[in-house]
Amino acid sequence: MLINAQNDNSNLWNAERCAQYFSCSVGHFKSRIACKPDFPAPVKVNKTAYSLWIPTEVKAYAKRKQLIK
């Protein structure tokens, strides 16, 4: 099921959802976007083994960097 990432603020986003929002691969997102020092820090939820981000922070970053129109 494909969810519109631009309208989904209710849940935390994983790397796949973030990559979908940036229209890139997960590998590109992890190696070129998420690793930037000014990209929002992931949140820790129940000691999960993977990173999760707050959608509004990801969107604000994209807007600041003009990555999403």
KEMAR-604238 format. One record per residue: residue in three letters; y, z, x negated of N, C-alpha, C, O in turn. Coordinates in nm, 3 decimals, padded with zeros to 5 digits. Layout:
BEGIN
+------+---------+---------+---------+----------+---------+---------+---------+---------+---------+---------+---------+---------+
! code ! n.north !    n.up !  n.east ! ca.north !   ca.up ! ca.east ! c.north !    c.up !  c.east ! o.north !    o.up !  o.east !
+------+---------+---------+---------+----------+---------+---------+---------+---------+---------+---------+---------+---------+
!  ALA !       Y !       Z !       X !        Y !       Z !       X !       Y !       Z !       X !       Y !       Z !       X !
...
+------+---------+---------+---------+----------+---------+---------+---------+---------+---------+---------+---------+---------+
end
This chain:
BEGIN
+------+---------+---------+---------+----------+---------+---------+---------+---------+---------+---------+---------+---------+
! code ! n.north !    n.up !  n.east ! ca.north !   ca.up ! ca.east ! c.north !    c.up !  c.east ! o.north !    o.up !  o.east !
+------+---------+---------+---------+----------+---------+---------+---------+---------+---------+---------+---------+---------+
!  MET ! -00.118 !  00.000 ! -00.085 !   00.000 !  00.000 !  00.000 !  00.123 !  00.000 ! -00.088 !  00.136 !  00.084 ! -00.177 !
!  LEU !  00.213 ! -00.093 ! -00.065 !   00.336 ! -00.104 ! -00.143 !  00.447 ! -00.032 ! -00.069 !  00.473 ! -00.061 !  00.048 !
!  ILE !  00.512 !  00.061 ! -00.137 !   00.621 !  00.137 ! -00.077 !  00.752 !  00.090 ! -00.138 !  00.759 !  00.067 ! -00.259 !
!  ASN !  00.852 !  00.076 ! -00.058 !   00.982 !  00.035 ! -00.108 !  01.041 !  00.148 ! -00.191 !  01.086 !  00.248 ! -00.137 !
!  ALA !  01.040 !  00.132 ! -00.323 !   01.085 !  00.236 ! -00.414 !  01.233 !  00.268 ! -00.397 !  01.274 !  00.381 ! -00.424 !
!  GLN !  01.313 !  00.173 ! -00.353 !   01.456 !  00.198 ! -00.340 !  01.487 !  00.293 ! -00.225 !  01.591 !  00.358 ! -00.227 !
!  ASN !  01.401 !  00.303 ! -00.128 !   01.428 !  00.387 ! -00.012 !  01.344 !  00.514 ! -00.009 !  01.351 !  00.589 !  00.089 !
!  ASP !  01.267 !  00.539 ! -00.110 !   01.179 !  00.656 ! -00.111 !  01.239 !  00.766 ! -00.197 !  01.224 !  00.765 ! -00.319 !
!  ASN !  01.307 !  00.861 ! -00.134 !   01.366 !  00.974 ! -00.205 !  01.287 !  01.101 ! -00.183 !  01.320 !  01.204 ! -00.241 !
!  SER !  01.185 !  01.098 ! -00.101 !   01.118 !  01.220 ! -00.059 !  01.021 !  01.277 ! -00.161 !  00.995 !  01.397 ! -00.160 !
!  ASN !  00.968 !  01.195 ! -00.248 !   00.866 !  01.241 ! -00.343 !  00.910 !  01.216 ! -00.485 !  01.002 !  01.139 ! -00.512 !
!  LEU !  00.841 !  01.281 ! -00.576 !   00.863 !  01.252 ! -00.717 !  00.798 !  01.119 ! -00.750 !  00.698 !  01.082 ! -00.689 !
!  TRP !  00.854 !  01.050 ! -00.846 !   00.801 !  00.921 ! -00.887 !  00.721 !  00.934 ! -01.016 !  00.763 !  01.004 ! -01.109 !
!  ASN !  00.608 !  00.867 ! -01.021 !   00.531 !  00.860 ! -01.145 !  00.578 !  00.736 ! -01.222 !  00.666 !  00.663 ! -01.175 !
!  ALA !  00.520 !  00.712 ! -01.338 !   00.561 !  00.598 ! -01.421 !  00.542 !  00.465 ! -01.348 !  00.624 !  00.374 ! -01.363 !
!  GLU !  00.437 !  00.455 ! -01.270 !   00.412 !  00.331 ! -01.196 !  00.522 !  00.304 ! -01.095 !  00.570 !  00.191 ! -01.083 !
!  ARG !  00.563 !  00.407 ! -01.022 !   00.669 !  00.391 ! -00.922 !  00.802 !  00.358 ! -00.990 !  00.877 !  00.273 ! -00.942 !
!  CYS !  00.830 !  00.424 ! -01.102 !   00.954 !  00.393 ! -01.177 !  00.953 !  00.250 ! -01.227 !  01.053 !  00.180 ! -01.216 !
!  ALA !  00.840 !  00.206 ! -01.281 !   00.829 !  00.068 ! -01.329 !  00.851 ! -00.030 ! -01.215 !  00.915 ! -00.133 ! -01.232 !
!  GLN !  00.797 !  00.003 ! -01.100 !   00.816 ! -00.082 ! -00.982 !  00.965 ! -00.091 ! -00.947 !  01.015 ! -00.199 ! -00.916 !
!  TYR !  01.035 !  00.020 ! -00.953 !   01.178 !  00.022 ! -00.924 !  01.256 ! -00.064 ! -01.023 !  01.350 ! -00.134 ! -00.984 !
!  PHE !  01.219 ! -00.059 ! -01.151 !   01.286 ! -00.137 ! -01.254 !  01.231 ! -00.279 ! -01.265 !  01.279 ! -00.357 ! -01.348 !
!  SER !  01.133 ! -00.313 ! -01.184 !   01.071 ! -00.446 ! -01.185 !  01.017 ! -00.482 ! -01.324 !  01.044 ! -00.589 ! -01.377 !
!  CYS !  00.943 ! -00.389 ! -01.379 !   00.883 ! -00.412 ! -01.510 !  00.742 ! -00.352 ! -01.512 !  00.699 ! -00.289 ! -01.416 !
!  SER !  00.673 ! -00.373 ! -01.621 !   00.540 ! -00.315 ! -01.635 !  00.551 ! -00.167 ! -01.668 !  00.655 ! -00.120 ! -01.714 !
!  VAL !  00.444 ! -00.094 ! -01.646 !   00.440 !  00.048 ! -01.679 !  00.458 !  00.066 ! -01.830 !  00.529 !  00.157 ! -01.873 !
!  GLY !  00.395 ! -00.020 ! -01.908 !   00.409 ! -00.013 ! -02.053 !  00.553 ! -00.031 ! -02.097 !  00.601 !  00.042 ! -02.184 !
!  HIS !  00.622 ! -00.127 ! -02.039 !   00.763 ! -00.151 ! -02.072 !  00.846 ! -00.029 ! -02.031 !  00.932 !  00.016 ! -02.107 !
!  PHE !  00.821 !  00.023 ! -01.912 !   00.895 !  00.140 ! -01.866 !  00.879 !  00.256 ! -01.964 !  00.977 !  00.319 ! -02.004 !
!  LYS !  00.755 !  00.284 ! -02.002 !   00.729 !  00.397 ! -02.092 !  00.787 !  00.376 ! -02.232 !  00.842 !  00.469 ! -02.291 !
!  SER !  00.774 !  00.254 ! -02.285 !   00.815 !  00.230 ! -02.424 !  00.961 !  00.192 ! -02.441 !  01.017 !  00.206 ! -02.550 !
!  ARG !  01.025 !  00.144 ! -02.334 !   01.162 !  00.095 ! -02.347 !  01.266 !  00.168 ! -02.261 !  01.385 !  00.162 ! -02.290 !
!  ILE !  01.222 !  00.235 ! -02.156 !   01.318 !  00.299 ! -02.065 !  01.303 !  00.451 ! -02.066 !  01.399 !  00.523 ! -02.096 !
!  ALA !  01.185 !  00.501 ! -02.035 !   01.164 !  00.645 ! -02.022 !  01.185 !  00.721 ! -02.153 !  01.215 !  00.840 ! -02.151 !
!  CYS !  01.169 !  00.653 ! -02.264 !   01.182 !  00.719 ! -02.395 !  01.327 !  00.732 ! -02.442 !  01.354 !  00.798 ! -02.542 !
!  LYS !  01.419 !  00.670 ! -02.372 !   01.561 !  00.678 ! -02.411 !  01.610 !  00.822 ! -02.396 !  01.574 !  00.890 ! -02.300 !
!  PRO !  01.692 !  00.868 ! -02.490 !   01.738 !  01.007 ! -02.485 !  01.821 !  01.039 ! -02.361 !  01.825 !  01.155 ! -02.319 !
!  ASP !  01.887 !  00.940 ! -02.303 !   01.969 !  00.967 ! -02.185 !  01.896 !  00.942 ! -02.053 !  01.955 !  00.957 ! -01.946 !
!  PHE !  01.768 !  00.904 ! -02.060 !   01.690 !  00.888 ! -01.937 !  01.656 !  01.028 ! -01.885 !  01.631 !  01.119 ! -01.964 !
!  PRO !  01.655 !  01.046 ! -01.753 !   01.626 !  01.180 ! -01.699 !  01.493 !  01.236 ! -01.749 !  01.394 !  01.164 ! -01.762 !
!  ALA !  01.494 !  01.363 ! -01.777 !   01.371 !  01.430 ! -01.822 !  01.273 !  01.440 ! -01.706 !  01.314 !  01.462 ! -01.592 !
!  PRO !  01.145 !  01.424 ! -01.733 !   01.046 !  01.441 ! -01.626 !  01.038 !  01.588 ! -01.586 !  01.071 !  01.677 ! -01.664 !
!  VAL !  00.994 !  01.610 ! -01.464 !   00.975 !  01.747 ! -01.416 !  00.828 !  01.784 ! -01.429 !  00.740 !  01.698 ! -01.423 !
!  LYS !  00.803 !  01.910 ! -01.446 !   00.666 !  01.959 ! -01.455 !  00.626 !  02.018 ! -01.320 !  00.696 !  02.104 ! -01.266 !
!  VAL !  00.515 !  01.971 ! -01.268 !   00.464 !  02.019 ! -01.140 !  00.320 !  02.062 ! -01.159 !  00.234 !  01.980 ! -01.189 !
!  ASN !  00.293 !  02.188 ! -01.141 !   00.156 !  02.239 ! -01.149 !  00.083 !  02.196 ! -01.275 ! -00.037 !  02.166 ! -01.270 !
!  LYS !  00.153 !  02.192 ! -01.386 !   00.092 !  02.156 ! -01.515 !  00.018 !  02.022 ! -01.510 ! -00.091 !  02.008 ! -01.566 !
!  THR !  00.078 !  01.924 ! -01.444 !   00.017 !  01.791 ! -01.438 !  00.013 !  01.729 ! -01.576 !  00.097 !  01.760 ! -01.661 !
!  ALA ! -00.082 !  01.643 ! -01.597 !  -00.098 !  01.578 ! -01.727 ! -00.007 !  01.455 ! -01.740 ! -00.001 !  01.395 ! -01.848 !
!  TYR !  00.062 !  01.417 ! -01.635 !   00.145 !  01.298 ! -01.639 !  00.288 !  01.334 ! -01.599 !  00.313 !  01.437 ! -01.537 !
!  SER !  00.381 !  01.248 ! -01.633 !   00.522 !  01.271 ! -01.608 !  00.560 !  01.228 ! -01.467 !  00.509 !  01.130 ! -01.414 !
!  LEU !  00.651 !  01.303 ! -01.408 !   00.706 !  01.273 ! -01.276 !  00.857 !  01.285 ! -01.285 !  00.910 !  01.373 ! -01.353 !
!  TRP !  00.926 !  01.196 ! -01.214 !   01.072 !  01.197 ! -01.216 !  01.128 !  01.211 ! -01.077 !  01.064 !  01.176 ! -00.978 !
!  ILE !  01.250 !  01.265 ! -01.070 !   01.321 !  01.278 ! -00.944 !  01.387 !  01.144 ! -00.914 !  01.467 !  01.095 ! -00.994 !
!  PRO !  01.353 !  01.083 ! -00.800 !   01.403 !  00.948 ! -00.769 !  01.555 !  00.934 ! -00.777 !  01.604 !  00.834 ! -00.829 !
!  THR !  01.629 !  01.031 ! -00.726 !   01.775 !  01.017 ! -00.728 !  01.829 !  01.015 ! -00.871 !  01.929 !  00.949 ! -00.898 !
!  GLU !  01.764 !  01.086 ! -00.963 !   01.806 !  01.085 ! -01.104 !  01.775 !  00.950 ! -01.169 !  01.855 !  00.898 ! -01.247 !
!  VAL !  01.660 !  00.894 ! -01.135 !   01.622 !  00.762 ! -01.189 !  01.720 !  00.656 ! -01.138 !  01.764 !  00.570 ! -01.214 !
!  LYS !  01.754 !  00.663 ! -01.011 !   01.847 !  00.566 ! -00.951 !  01.986 !  00.580 ! -01.012 !  02.053 !  00.480 ! -01.037 !
!  ALA !  02.030 !  00.704 ! -01.034 !   02.161 !  00.727 ! -01.095 !  02.165 !  00.671 ! -01.237 !  02.265 !  00.613 ! -01.278 !
!  TYR !  02.056 !  00.688 ! -01.311 !   02.047 !  00.633 ! -01.446 !  02.058 !  00.480 ! -01.440 !  02.134 !  00.420 ! -01.516 !
!  ALA !  01.984 !  00.419 ! -01.351 !   01.985 !  00.273 ! -01.338 !  02.124 !  00.223 ! -01.301 !  02.169 !  00.119 ! -01.350 !
!  LYS !  02.192 !  00.296 ! -01.215 !   02.326 !  00.256 ! -01.176 !  02.423 !  00.268 ! -01.293 !  02.506 !  00.180 ! -01.315 !
!  ARG !  02.413 !  00.379 ! -01.369 !   02.499 !  00.397 ! -01.485 !  02.479 !  00.286 ! -01.588 !  02.575 !  00.237 ! -01.648 !
!  LYS !  02.355 !  00.248 ! -01.606 !   02.321 !  00.145 ! -01.705 !  02.328 !  00.004 ! -01.648 !  02.308 ! -00.094 ! -01.719 !
!  GLN !  02.357 ! -00.006 ! -01.520 !   02.364 ! -00.133 ! -01.448 !  02.234 ! -00.212 ! -01.461 !  02.235 ! -00.333 ! -01.483 !
!  LEU !  02.123 ! -00.141 ! -01.448 !   01.991 ! -00.204 ! -01.456 !  01.942 ! -00.252 ! -01.320 !  01.854 ! -00.339 ! -01.311 !
!  ILE !  01.998 ! -00.196 ! -01.215 !   01.959 ! -00.233 ! -01.079 !  02.086 ! -00.269 ! -01.004 !  02.186 ! -00.197 ! -01.011 !
!  LYS !  02.082 ! -00.379 ! -00.933 !   02.200 ! -00.421 ! -00.855 !  02.197 ! -00.363 ! -00.717 !  02.288 ! -00.388 ! -00.638 !
+------+---------+---------+---------+----------+---------+---------+---------+---------+---------+---------+---------+---------+
end
